[in-house]
Amino acid sequence: VYVKNSIPAGLLPDVTVPSELECIWVTIRPKRLPRGVSEVVVAAVYNPPSSPHQDLLLGHLVSVTDNIRTRNPEAGMILLGEFNHLDISQFCNGNSFSQVIKEPTRGQAMLDPIITNLEKHYKTPHVSKPQSTRKENFTKRKTLRLIRDSDRRAFGQWICRQSWEDVYTSPTCASKAATFYTTMEDAINKFFPTKQVKMHNKDKPWLTPETKDMIR
């Protein structure tokens, strides 16, 4: 459960979650709350598909929400997460809760309901296009400038024979500098050309572009 830093929040005290369940209870106190609501308790729930502990989960939800109401009748409650076809109809009907998601959340299935007693205070949630959790395969190109010994020797021979006449005859300091850098840039691109190497998102961290080029 992620809570904005500016909102006071903490784990709900005196709640013991059975070890078989995946559930967390958080109490938050925003500066602005609907009239008649003194705090909001959020439960994040994960019910694995075909879980053998569904009755235990429902009993836990009933027990904790009853205790919250006894402790603070003005508490707003939001229960959400991945319920995976857990039958929550009796829980909602018997505890004055509403399931506010009205559209399928995964394909044609309603796997991620939001159960709350704050329905009248908020608009109906909008179900956005699902974000894929599957890591997509992609490649990207890295630009390399490899400096081999043979290229270094060839560059050394060129620079020793270079007369730099164009630099000497340039009329101003600025033009001399521009001519020098242009000449050097052309030589570097000639003797140490760049090349593109394809990198895959599944490449190992140690597989650098230089290493991949050597493998090829």
Residue pairs with C-beta under 8 A, 6 or more apart in sequence:
1 24
1 26
1 42
1 44
3 9
3 26
3 28
7 28
7 29
7 30
7 31
8 28
8 29
9 26
9 27
9 28
9 29
10 26
10 27
11 24
11 25
11 26
11 27
12 25
12 26
12 27
12 41
12 64
12 68
14 67
15 25
15 64
15 67
17 23
17 24
17 25
17 60
18 53
18 56
18 60
20 53
20 56
21 53
21 56
21 57
21 60
22 45
22 46
22 47
22 48
23 43
23 44
23 45
23 46
23 57
23 60
23 61
23 81
24 43
24 44
25 41
25 42
25 43
25 64
26 41
26 42
26 43
26 44
27 39
27 40
27 41
27 42
28 39
28 40
28 41
28 42
29 39
29 40
30 40
33 39
33 40
33 76
34 76
34 118
34 121
36 74
37 74
37 75
37 76
37 118
37 121
38 72
38 74
38 75
39 72
39 74
39 75
39 76
40 75
40 76
40 77
40 78
40 118
41 68
41 75
41 76
41 77
41 78
42 77
42 78
42 79
42 80
43 61
43 64
43 77
43 78
43 79
43 80
43 81
44 80
44 81
45 57
45 61
45 79
45 80
45 81
45 82
45 83
46 81
46 82
47 54
47 57
47 81
47 82
47 83
47 84
47 86
48 84
49 84
49 85
51 57
51 84
54 86
54 87
57 86
58 86
58 88
58 90
58 91
61 79
61 91
62 91
62 94
62 95
65 77
65 79
65 95
65 97
66 95
68 75
68 77
69 75
76 116
76 117
76 118
76 121
77 97
77 116
77 117
77 118
78 114
78 115
78 116
78 118
79 97
79 114
79 115
79 116
80 112
80 113
80 114
80 115
81 112
82 111
82 112
83 111
83 112
83 113
84 111
85 109
85 111
88 99
88 113
88 115
91 97
91 115
92 98
92 99
92 115
96 117
97 115
97 116
97 117
98 115
98 116
98 117
98 119
99 113
99 114
99 115
100 113
100 114
100 115
100 116
100 119
100 122
100 124
100 125
101 110
101 112
101 113
101 114
101 125
101 127
102 124
103 110
103 127
104 110
104 127
105 111
105 112
105 113
105 127
105 130
106 112
106 130
114 125
135 201
136 201
137 200
137 201
137 202
138 200
138 201
139 198
139 199
139 200
139 201
140 198
140 199
140 201
141 196
141 197
141 198
141 199
142 196
142 197
142 199
142 209
143 194
143 195
143 196
144 194
144 195
144 196
144 197
144 209
144 210
144 213
145 192
145 193
145 194
146 192
146 195
146 210
146 213
147 192
151 191
151 192
154 191
155 187
155 188
155 191
155 192
158 187
158 191
159 187
162 183
162 187
164 180
164 183
166 179
166 183
167 176
167 179
167 180
167 183
168 176
170 176
170 178
170 179
195 213
197 209
197 212
197 213
199 207
199 209
199 212
203 212
